[in-house]
Amino acid sequence: MNRHQVVKQIKDEGNRQRLVDPPARNLSQSEAWWARAKEIIPRGTQTLSKGPDQFVDGVTPKYLDHGQGCHVWDVDGNEYIDYPMALGPVLLGYNYAPVVEAVTREIRKGTTFTLMSPLEVQLAELLVEAIPCAEMVRFGKNGADATMAAIRIARAYTGRDHVAFCGYHGCHDWYAITTSLNRGIPRFNAGLIHPFEYNRPQTLEAQFALYPDKIGAVIMEVPAEDPQENFLQRVIDLAHKYGALFILDEICTGFRWSLGGAQEYYGIVPDLGCFGKGMANGFSISAVVGKKEFMKELNDIFFSMTFSGETIGLAASIATIGEIRKKGVIDYIWQQGKKLREGLYRIKGELKVDVEIVGHPPRSGFVFRDALGNESLDIKSLFLQETHKRGVLFGGPVYLSLSHSDEDVERTLDVSYEAMSIVKKSVDEGSVDRFMEGQKMGAVYRSRR
């Protein structure tokens, strides 16, 4: 059923309470695995953002079995067009042949050795070539490894312990103390980290005034909106004015905004940069990069892990960067993201649903609002429920990949029209709950700042 047929159905059916549902999907295997997981895995999941409470429990599958391109199949055999794309790492597509082949070659040779691999040097050289601030490189396995290393570098270089931050930066103590999930973290960390607001440089200057000669690092990510009035450069200038290093967290924007990340896209040069997610098409690797005078602090900083030089992630990243250059991946994901966003805004305008598609074409997200204009996870839950039932897997961020074809985008828009039509009816009738079949989604954690 396409969008035009849905419009006709709505008109023909008049006051029917809801549109015809798609066939029910069997999720019995997902539920069986979940019952086992809850007994032996705290919170039931290894990654909080993948847990059932981040989707619509009872409607969204809990376990995926395999993927191809931008399509995934759950353990019960149901197929979906995927948009979280593993929370962002899958830039090219699942089971993407050139990356799989590069990794397979390394697996056959051996993945972790007693001594170093030349792949470490090869990938570091590629990053130095591509990323504006990169003069030296060190690798980790997760984004939090990179941000933790960057904070240590800044603290070591400046001799200051305090950090000013804007955005999300991972699970290590220095940042996690700011969340509601901060049990087990020494309380002193809370006194060392201070928030400032995006596009409001005066809030950063206020923190420098409150903690003179104490802030050694200013770390931030680029969120859903573009910087205004040269905000990023103004933050860099403020950091340097007050003797701090500026760290750009590019875990999400790196290899998506451009090959050199948001810093290349916006024309800035941070002191340090943190990369992960899309740099290896789903294989585990991250990097902290930066200017030599700062990166040399790592000569005397304990940042060393058994698997930071593991060859699978290195080979996957080298292959991924090669494909980005060869296939024009950056231009393509911007183009497909723009098509999706424009289509969603047309649906919004036609149905008069209060939803924003925030962010940028390569990475965006839905913000639904209630009758009072407040952000509503309840309404978003209903939208997710109806798209998941129809074979489109939305979640938090919407990531485009090289594998999202025009047909995938068009099908997604058809499904989104049906889902938003149901959202519209629920809002008009003043009851989202009556349309919910599963449990509404919640937040991973609450910020304490």
Secondary structure, DSSP 8 states (H G I E B T S, - for coil): --HHHHHHHHHHHTT-SS---------HHHHHHHHHHHHHSGGG-SSGGGSGGGS-BTTB-S-EEEEEBTEEEETTS-EEEESSTTTTT-SS-BT-HHHHHHHHHHHHH-SS-SS--HHHHHHHHHHHHHSTT-SEEEEESSHHHHHHHHHHHHHHHH---EEEEES---SSHHHHTTBS--TTS-GGGGGGEEE--TT-HHHHHHHHHHSTTTEEEEEE---SS---TTHHHHHHHHHHHTT-EEEEE-TTTBTTTBTTHHHHHHT---SEEEE-GGGGTTS--EEEEE-HHHHGGGGGS----TTTT-HHHHHHHHHHHHHHHHHTHHHHHHHHHHHHHHHHHHHHHHHT--EEEEEETTEEEEEEB-TTS-B-HHHHHHHHHHHHHTTEE--SSEE--TT--HHHHHHHHHHHHHHHHHHHHHHHHT-SGGG--SB----S--B--
